[in-house]
């Protein structure tokens, strides 16, 4: 599992991208207890999943981070 902050992904000259992720209920507490990125926002869904939204520039590193959570995101 990832143990680093997404704020590392905000470097470079890339265009900002809006990201929306949906985490399975078993990760809800762990994901919401951490500061992954300064722009992060969470929304609890009725089915127990957590929606995470953020805006960042570092797409390549972000994709790696997302893939580290598979298949639960």
N, CA, C and O atoms as a MOPAC input file, in Angstrom:
PM7 MOZYME 1SCF
protein

 N      0.83500 1    -1.19200 1     0.00000 1
 C      0.00000 1     0.00000 1     0.00000 1
 C      0.87900 1     1.25400 1     0.00000 1
 O      2.02200 1     1.23500 1     0.45600 1
 N      0.32800 1     2.30900 1    -0.50800 1
 C      1.06700 1     3.56000 1    -0.60300 1
 C      1.20300 1     4.20200 1     0.76700 1
 O      0.26400 1     4.20100 1     1.56300 1
 N      2.38100 1     4.74700 1     1.03000 1
 C      2.61000 1     5.40500 1     2.31000 1
 C      3.12300 1     6.82200 1     2.12900 1
 O      3.62300 1     7.42000 1     3.08200 1
 N      3.00900 1     7.36700 1     0.93500 1
 C      3.50300 1     8.71600 1     0.68400 1
 C      2.35200 1     9.62500 1     0.30600 1
 O      1.27700 1     9.16600 1    -0.08000 1
 N      2.59100 1    10.90800 1     0.42200 1
 C      1.52800 1    11.88500 1     0.18400 1
 C      1.41700 1    12.23000 1    -1.29800 1
 O      2.42200 1    12.29300 1    -2.00600 1
 N      0.20800 1    12.44800 1    -1.75100 1
 C     -0.03400 1    12.83300 1    -3.13400 1
 C      0.49000 1    14.22200 1    -3.44700 1
 O      0.61300 1    14.57800 1    -4.61900 1
 N      0.79700 1    15.00200 1    -2.45000 1
 C      1.31500 1    16.34200 1    -2.71600 1
 C      2.60300 1    16.26700 1    -3.51800 1
 O      2.97300 1    17.24400 1    -4.16800 1
 N      3.29100 1    15.14100 1    -3.48900 1
 C      4.47400 1    14.93400 1    -4.31500 1
 C      4.11100 1    14.96700 1    -5.79000 1
 O      4.97800 1    15.20300 1    -6.63200 1
 N      2.85400 1    14.73600 1    -6.11400 1
 C      2.42600 1    14.64900 1    -7.49500 1
 C      2.12000 1    16.00900 1    -8.09800 1
 O      1.72400 1    16.08400 1    -9.26100 1
 N      2.28700 1    17.05900 1    -7.36100 1
 C      1.89800 1    18.38900 1    -7.83700 1
 C      3.06000 1    19.15100 1    -8.44400 1
 O      3.00000 1    20.37700 1    -8.53900 1
 N      4.08800 1    18.48200 1    -8.84700 1
 C      5.24400 1    19.15300 1    -9.43000 1
 C      5.19800 1    19.02900 1   -10.94700 1
 O      4.46200 1    18.20700 1   -11.49300 1
 N      5.98500 1    19.84600 1   -11.61100 1
 C      6.06800 1    19.75900 1   -13.06200 1
 C      5.17800 1    20.76600 1   -13.74300 1
 O      4.43000 1    21.50400 1   -13.10200 1
 N      5.27500 1    20.78000 1   -15.06700 1
 C      4.55300 1    21.75200 1   -15.85200 1
 C      3.27500 1    21.22800 1   -16.46000 1
 O      2.73200 1    21.84200 1   -17.37800 1
 N      2.78700 1    20.11600 1   -15.97500 1
 C      1.57400 1    19.53800 1   -16.52800 1
 C      0.35100 1    20.38900 1   -16.18900 1
 O      0.35100 1    21.14600 1   -15.21900 1
 N     -0.68100 1    20.24900 1   -17.00200 1
 C     -1.94000 1    20.92500 1   -16.74200 1
 C     -2.62000 1    20.28800 1   -15.53600 1
 O     -2.53700 1    19.07300 1   -15.35400 1
 N     -3.28900 1    21.08600 1   -14.71000 1
 C     -4.01600 1    20.51600 1   -13.57100 1
 C     -5.10900 1    19.55800 1   -14.05100 1
 O     -5.76300 1    19.80400 1   -15.06500 1
 N     -5.29500 1    18.47600 1   -13.31500 1
 C     -6.35400 1    17.53200 1   -13.61900 1
 C     -7.20700 1    17.33000 1   -12.37400 1
 O     -6.70200 1    17.33000 1   -11.25100 1
 N     -8.48700 1    17.16200 1   -12.58800 1
 C     -9.40700 1    16.86100 1   -11.49600 1
 C     -9.54400 1    15.35100 1   -11.42000 1
 O     -9.77800 1    14.68100 1   -12.42600 1
 N     -9.39400 1    14.82900 1   -10.21600 1
 C     -9.40400 1    13.38800 1    -9.99600 1
 C    -10.54900 1    13.04000 1    -9.06100 1
 O    -10.77300 1    13.71500 1    -8.05600 1
 N    -11.26600 1    11.98500 1    -9.39700 1
 C    -12.32700 1    11.48000 1    -8.53300 1
 C    -12.13900 1     9.97500 1    -8.41400 1
 O    -12.16500 1     9.25400 1    -9.41100 1
 N    -11.94800 1     9.51000 1    -7.17900 1
 C    -11.70500 1     8.09000 1    -6.91200 1
 C    -12.79100 1     7.55600 1    -6.00000 1
 O    -13.34200 1     8.28700 1    -5.17700 1
 N    -13.09000 1     6.28900 1    -6.15100 1
 C    -14.08800 1     5.64100 1    -5.32000 1
 C    -13.43200 1     4.44800 1    -4.63700 1
 O    -13.05800 1     3.47500 1    -5.29300 1
 N    -13.29200 1     4.52800 1    -3.31000 1
 C    -12.63600 1     3.48600 1    -2.51900 1
 C    -13.66800 1     2.57600 1    -1.87600 1
 O    -14.72300 1     3.02500 1    -1.42700 1
 N    -13.34900 1     1.29900 1    -1.84200 1
 C    -14.21200 1     0.30800 1    -1.20900 1
 C    -14.31800 1     0.56500 1     0.29900 1
 O    -13.42400 1     1.17700 1     0.88400 1
 N    -15.39800 1     0.10400 1     0.92800 1
 C    -15.62500 1     0.35900 1     2.35700 1
 C    -14.47600 1    -0.09600 1     3.26300 1
 O    -14.21100 1     0.55800 1     4.27200 1
 N    -13.79200 1    -1.18800 1     2.93900 1
 C    -12.72000 1    -1.67700 1     3.81100 1
 C    -11.54500 1    -0.71000 1     3.90400 1
 O    -10.72500 1    -0.83700 1     4.81400 1
 N    -11.43700 1     0.25400 1     2.98700 1
 C    -10.36600 1     1.25100 1     3.03400 1
 C    -10.83900 1     2.60600 1     3.55900 1
 O    -10.03400 1     3.52500 1     3.70600 1
 N    -12.11300 1     2.73600 1     3.83700 1
 C    -12.69500 1     4.03400 1     4.17200 1
 C    -11.98700 1     4.73600 1     5.32900 1
 O    -11.63100 1     5.90900 1     5.21000 1
 N    -11.78400 1     4.05100 1     6.42000 1
 C    -11.16000 1     4.68800 1     7.58500 1
 C     -9.72300 1     5.07400 1     7.27700 1
 O     -9.31200 1     6.19600 1     7.57200 1
 N     -8.96200 1     4.17800 1     6.69700 1
 C     -7.54800 1     4.45800 1     6.41100 1
 C     -7.40400 1     5.63300 1     5.44400 1
 O     -6.57500 1     6.51700 1     5.66300 1
 N     -8.19300 1     5.65000 1     4.39400 1
 C     -8.09000 1     6.71000 1     3.39000 1
 C     -8.47300 1     8.06500 1     3.96900 1
 O     -7.80100 1     9.06100 1     3.69900 1
 N     -9.53300 1     8.12100 1     4.75600 1
 C    -10.01200 1     9.41100 1     5.26400 1
 C     -9.20700 1     9.94200 1     6.43800 1
 O     -9.30500 1    11.12800 1     6.75300 1
 N     -8.42100 1     9.11300 1     7.09000 1
 C     -7.62100 1     9.56900 1     8.23000 1
 C     -6.32100 1    10.24400 1     7.82100 1
 O     -5.65600 1    10.84300 1     8.66700 1
 N     -5.94600 1    10.16800 1     6.57900 1
 C     -4.65400 1    10.68100 1     6.12900 1
 C     -4.79100 1    11.92100 1     5.26900 1
 O     -5.80300 1    12.13600 1     4.60200 1
 N     -3.74400 1    12.72900 1     5.30500 1
 C     -3.65000 1    13.88800 1     4.41900 1
 C     -2.82100 1    13.45400 1     3.21300 1
 O     -1.59100 1    13.44400 1     3.27300 1
 N     -3.48800 1    13.10000 1     2.13100 1
 C     -2.81300 1    12.64100 1     0.92300 1
 C     -2.43000 1    13.80300 1     0.02000 1
 O     -1.38900 1    13.78300 1    -0.63700 1
 N     -3.29100 1    14.81800 1    -0.00300 1
 C     -3.07100 1    15.95400 1    -0.89900 1
 C     -3.79400 1    17.16900 1    -0.31100 1
 O     -4.86700 1    17.01800 1     0.27300 1
 N     -3.22300 1    18.37200 1    -0.45500 1
 C     -3.86100 1    19.56600 1     0.12700 1
 C     -5.27300 1    19.83900 1    -0.38800 1
 O     -6.07700 1    20.43700 1     0.32600 1
 N     -5.58700 1    19.42000 1    -1.59500 1
 C     -6.90600 1    19.71800 1    -2.15700 1
 C     -7.93300 1    18.60800 1    -1.93100 1
 O     -9.06600 1    18.71600 1    -2.40100 1
 N     -7.56300 1    17.56200 1    -1.23100 1
 C     -8.46400 1    16.41000 1    -1.09100 1
 C     -9.76200 1    16.76100 1    -0.37900 1
 O     -9.80000 1    17.56600 1     0.55200 1
 N    -10.82100 1    16.12300 1    -0.85700 1
 C    -12.14500 1    16.22300 1    -0.23200 1
 C    -12.75500 1    14.82900 1    -0.28500 1
 O    -12.57200 1    14.09500 1    -1.25600 1
 N    -13.48100 1    14.47400 1     0.77000 1
 C    -14.09500 1    13.15600 1     0.85800 1
 C    -15.60100 1    13.27800 1     0.96900 1
 O    -16.13500 1    14.25200 1     1.49900 1
 N    -16.27600 1    12.24500 1     0.44600 1
 C    -17.72000 1    12.14600 1     0.59500 1
 C    -18.05400 1    10.68500 1     0.85200 1
 O    -17.69400 1     9.80600 1     0.06800 1
 N    -18.74000 1    10.43700 1     1.95000 1
 C    -19.18800 1     9.07900 1     2.26000 1
 C    -20.43900 1     8.79000 1     1.44500 1
 O    -21.34500 1     9.62000 1     1.36600 1
 N    -20.48200 1     7.61500 1     0.84400 1
 C    -21.63400 1     7.21000 1     0.05500 1
 C    -22.49900 1     6.24900 1     0.85600 1
 O    -22.02200 1     5.61300 1     1.79600 1
 N    -23.74900 1     6.14400 1     0.48800 1
 C    -24.70300 1     5.30300 1     1.20900 1
 C    -24.28900 1     3.83700 1     1.22400 1
 O    -24.64100 1     3.10500 1     2.14900 1
 N    -23.54400 1     3.40000 1     0.21100 1
 C    -23.12000 1     2.00500 1     0.13200 1
 C    -21.84600 1     1.71400 1     0.93000 1
 O    -21.33500 1     0.59400 1     0.89500 1
 N    -21.33000 1     2.71900 1     1.64800 1
 C    -20.14300 1     2.53900 1     2.47700 1
 C    -18.84000 1     2.91400 1     1.79200 1
 O    -17.80000 1     3.01800 1     2.44400 1
 N    -18.89000 1     3.11800 1     0.48400 1
 C    -17.67700 1     3.52300 1    -0.22400 1
 C    -17.38900 1     5.00400 1     0.02600 1
 O    -18.27900 1     5.76700 1     0.40200 1
 N    -16.13900 1     5.39300 1    -0.18700 1
 C    -15.68700 1     6.76500 1     0.01500 1
 C    -15.26100 1     7.34900 1    -1.32200 1
 O    -14.45900 1     6.75900 1    -2.04600 1
 N    -15.80100 1     8.49900 1    -1.63300 1
 C    -15.39000 1     9.22500 1    -2.82800 1
 C    -14.34800 1    10.24900 1    -2.42700 1
 O    -14.56500 1    11.03800 1    -1.50600 1
 N    -13.22400 1    10.23800 1    -3.11200 1
 C    -12.13900 1    11.18200 1    -2.85700 1
 C    -11.96800 1    12.03300 1    -4.10700 1
 O    -11.86200 1    11.50700 1    -5.21500 1
 N    -11.94100 1    13.35800 1    -3.92500 1
 C    -11.70800 1    14.28700 1    -5.02800 1
 C    -10.47900 1    15.12100 1    -4.71500 1
 O    -10.24100 1    15.50100 1    -3.56900 1
 N     -9.70500 1    15.39800 1    -5.75400 1
 C     -8.54400 1    16.26400 1    -5.62000 1
 C     -8.18400 1    16.81800 1    -6.98200 1
 O     -8.66600 1    16.34200 1    -8.01000 1
 N     -7.33500 1    17.82700 1    -6.97900 1
 C     -6.82300 1    18.39500 1    -8.21800 1
 C     -5.31200 1    18.45300 1    -8.11400 1
 O     -4.76300 1    18.96800 1    -7.14100 1
 N     -4.64100 1    17.91600 1    -9.13300 1
 C     -3.18400 1    17.82700 1    -9.11400 1
 C     -2.63000 1    17.94600 1   -10.52300 1
 O     -3.38500 1    17.97600 1   -11.49400 1
 N     -1.31200 1    18.01500 1   -10.63000 1
 C     -0.65200 1    18.11300 1   -11.93000 1
 C      0.14100 1    16.86000 1   -12.28000 1
 O      0.39900 1    16.61100 1   -13.45800 1
 N      0.52600 1    16.08100 1   -11.30700 1
 C      1.41000 1    14.95300 1   -11.55000 1
 C      0.68300 1    13.68500 1   -11.92000 1
 O      0.45100 1    12.83500 1   -11.06000 1
 N      0.32100 1    13.53600 1   -13.16200 1
 C     -0.48900 1    12.41000 1   -13.60800 1
 C      0.24500 1    11.06700 1   -13.51600 1
 O     -0.33500 1    10.08800 1   -13.04800 1
 N      1.48000 1    11.00300 1   -13.94400 1
 C      2.21800 1     9.73800 1   -13.97900 1
 C      2.34200 1     9.11500 1   -12.59300 1
 O      2.04500 1     7.93400 1   -12.41200 1
 N      2.77600 1     9.89600 1   -11.62600 1
 C      2.92100 1     9.40000 1   -10.26500 1
 C      1.56900 1     9.08200 1    -9.64500 1
 O      1.43800 1     8.12800 1    -8.87900 1
 N      0.56800 1     9.88300 1    -9.97900 1
 C     -0.78300 1     9.65700 1    -9.46600 1
 C     -1.32300 1     8.30800 1    -9.94300 1
 O     -1.93000 1     7.57200 1    -9.16700 1
 N     -1.10600 1     7.99100 1   -11.19500 1
 C     -1.56900 1     6.71100 1   -11.73500 1
 C     -0.92000 1     5.55700 1   -10.97400 1
 O     -1.59500 1     4.58300 1   -10.64300 1
 N      0.35300 1     5.65100 1   -10.69900 1
 C      1.03600 1     4.60900 1    -9.91600 1
 C      0.41100 1     4.46400 1    -8.53400 1
 O      0.20500 1     3.34700 1    -8.05900 1
 N      0.10800 1     5.58300 1    -7.89000 1
 C     -0.49800 1     5.55200 1    -6.56000 1
 C     -1.86400 1     4.89100 1    -6.61900 1
 O     -2.19100 1     4.05600 1    -5.77500 1
 N     -2.65800 1     5.26000 1    -7.60600 1
 C     -3.99000 1     4.66700 1    -7.75200 1
 C     -3.87700 1     3.16100 1    -7.97400 1
 O     -4.60100 1     2.38600 1    -7.35000 1
 N     -2.98500 1     2.75000 1    -8.84900 1
 C     -2.81900 1     1.32300 1    -9.11900 1
 C     -2.38500 1     0.54200 1    -7.90700 1
 O     -2.66800 1    -0.65200 1    -7.81100 1
 N     -1.69600 1     1.19300 1    -6.96100 1
 C     -1.26500 1     0.48500 1    -5.74200 1
 C     -2.45400 1     0.10500 1    -4.86700 1
 O     -2.31800 1    -0.74600 1    -3.98800 1
 N     -3.61000 1     0.71300 1    -5.08600 1
 C     -4.80600 1     0.41900 1    -4.30300 1
 C     -5.72900 1    -0.60200 1    -4.99100 1
 O     -6.74900 1    -0.99900 1    -4.42700 1
 N     -5.37000 1    -1.01400 1    -6.18600 1
 C     -6.21800 1    -1.96400 1    -6.91600 1
 C     -6.30900 1    -3.28600 1    -6.16600 1
 O     -5.31300 1    -3.69600 1    -5.56900 1
 N     -7.41900 1    -3.95900 1    -6.16200 1
 C     -8.65100 1    -3.68700 1    -6.90500 1
 C     -9.68500 1    -2.91400 1    -6.09400 1
 O    -10.86900 1    -2.94700 1    -6.42900 1
 N     -9.26900 1    -2.22000 1    -5.03900 1
 C    -10.21100 1    -1.58300 1    -4.11600 1
 C    -10.46700 1    -0.10900 1    -4.40200 1
 O    -11.03700 1     0.59800 1    -3.57200 1
 N    -10.05100 1     0.35000 1    -5.56300 1
 C    -10.32300 1     1.72500 1    -5.98200 1
 C    -10.70600 1     1.70800 1    -7.44900 1
 O    -10.98100 1     2.75900 1    -8.02700 1

